[in-house]
Amino acid sequence: MKCPQCFTEHDVSAQKCSACEHVFAPLRVKSVGYMSFYAEYFSFRELVTPQLIKVVYIVGACFITAVGLLSTLSPEGLERYAVVPIFSRLGGIAVLLVGNLVWRMMCEGAILLFSLHELLVSIDTQAKALRLQGKSGRP
């Protein structure tokens, strides 16, 4: 930042000029106003999909667990495999373990995309604040 009187270069945080003692006006940073949930919702600043994915994950995990338990414990399911019922039980255990793990990984991948969006918005907001203060994000 340059002094308006003697044009001496100073740091942005300087309060007065070291050469001519001119007092600098304080930097005004535009404050971020609070927006209501509905205003953020309709401007797409508040994303509802990550919360929806969490609900879908819980419902899906309950369904996968129920299918795994039913295929493991249900005697009706074992009648079809009268020759080798152990495969039905092992399949149910595999659904319980691997199915829930794969479902969790799929939901985490979807939430990761939205987390990246939130991080990019945060970086953009910080860069705008730096530009308003006169600091540049570039070296």
C-alpha positions in Angstrom: 0.0 0.0 0.0 1.3 3.4 -0.9 1.1 6.6 1.2 -1.2 9.1 -0.6 1.1 12.0 0.4 4.7 10.8 -0.2 4.0 7.6 -2.2 6.2 5.5 0.1 5.4 1.8 0.0 4.1 0.2 3.2 2.7 -3.0 4.5 -1.1 -3.3 4.4 -1.2 -3.5 8.2 0.6 -0.2 8.6 -1.4 2.5 10.4 0.7 5.5 9.5 3.4 6.4 7.1 7.0 6.0 8.4 8.3 8.8 6.2 5.7 11.6 6.5 3.7 10.4 9.5 0.4 10.5 7.5 -2.3 8.4 9.4 -3.9 5.9 7.1 -7.7 5.3 7.2 -8.6 1.9 8.6 -9.4 -0.7 6.1 -13.1 -1.4 5.8 -14.0 -5.0 5.3 -17.5 -5.8 4.1 -19.1 -7.8 6.8 -20.9 -11.0 5.8 -24.5 -10.7 6.7 -26.4 -13.6 8.2 -28.9 -15.2 5.9 -31.8 -17.2 7.0 -32.0 -20.9 6.2 -34.6 -20.2 3.6 -32.6 -17.5 1.9 -29.5 -19.8 1.8 -31.7 -22.7 0.7 -33.2 -20.8 -2.3 -29.8 -19.3 -3.3 -28.3 -22.9 -3.2 -25.7 -21.9 -0.6 -27.1 -24.4 1.8 -27.0 -27.9 0.3 -29.5 -30.4 1.4 -28.2 -33.4 -0.5 -25.5 -34.3 2.0 -28.1 -34.6 4.7 -30.3 -36.6 2.3 -27.5 -38.9 1.5 -27.0 -39.6 5.2 -30.7 -40.6 5.6 -30.5 -42.7 2.5 -27.4 -44.4 3.9 -29.2 -45.3 7.1 -32.2 -46.7 5.3 -29.9 -48.7 2.9 -27.8 -50.0 5.7 -30.9 -51.2 7.6 -32.2 -52.9 4.4 -28.8 -54.6 3.7 -28.6 -55.8 7.3 -32.1 -57.2 7.2 -31.5 -59.0 3.9 -28.3 -60.5 5.3 -29.9 -61.6 8.5 -32.9 -63.1 6.8 -30.8 -65.0 4.3 -28.6 -66.3 7.2 -31.3 -67.2 9.7 -34.5 -67.8 7.8 -35.5 -71.5 7.5 -37.6 -70.7 4.4 -34.4 -69.5 2.6 -32.6 -72.6 3.5 -35.2 -75.0 2.0 -34.1 -73.9 -1.5 -30.5 -74.9 -0.7 -31.3 -78.3 0.8 -28.2 -79.8 -0.7 -25.7 -77.3 0.8 -27.4 -74.8 3.2 -24.0 -73.5 4.4 -23.7 -71.4 1.2 -26.9 -69.5 2.0 -25.5 -68.8 5.5 -22.2 -67.7 4.1 -23.9 -65.6 1.5 -25.9 -63.9 4.2 -22.8 -63.2 6.3 -21.1 -61.8 3.2 -24.0 -59.5 2.5 -23.9 -58.3 6.1 -20.2 -57.5 6.0 -19.3 -56.7 2.4 -22.7 -55.2 1.5 -22.7 -52.7 4.3 -19.0 -51.8 3.6 -19.6 -51.2 -0.1 -22.8 -49.2 0.6 -20.8 -47.1 3.1 -18.1 -46.4 0.6 -20.6 -45.4 -2.1 -22.3 -42.9 0.2 -19.0 -41.5 1.4 -17.9 -41.0 -2.2 -21.1 -39.0 -2.9 -20.6 -36.9 0.3 -17.0 -36.3 -0.7 -18.2 -34.5 -3.8 -20.3 -32.1 -1.8 -17.5 -31.6 0.8 -15.2 -30.5 -2.1 -17.9 -28.0 -3.1 -18.1 -26.6 0.4 -14.3 -26.3 0.5 -14.1 -24.5 -2.8 -16.8 -22.1 -1.7 -14.8 -21.4 1.5 -11.6 -20.8 -0.4 -13.5 -18.4 -2.7 -14.9 -16.5 0.2 -11.5 -16.2 1.8 -9.9 -15.0 -1.5 -12.6 -12.3 -1.8 -11.9 -11.1 1.7 -8.2 -10.9 1.0 -8.9 -8.9 -2.2 -11.1 -6.5 -0.2 -8.3 -5.9 2.3 -5.9 -5.1 -0.5 -3.9 -8.3 -0.2 -3.4 -10.4 -3.2 -3.5 -14.2 -3.2 -0.7 -14.2 -5.8 3.0 -13.9 -4.8 
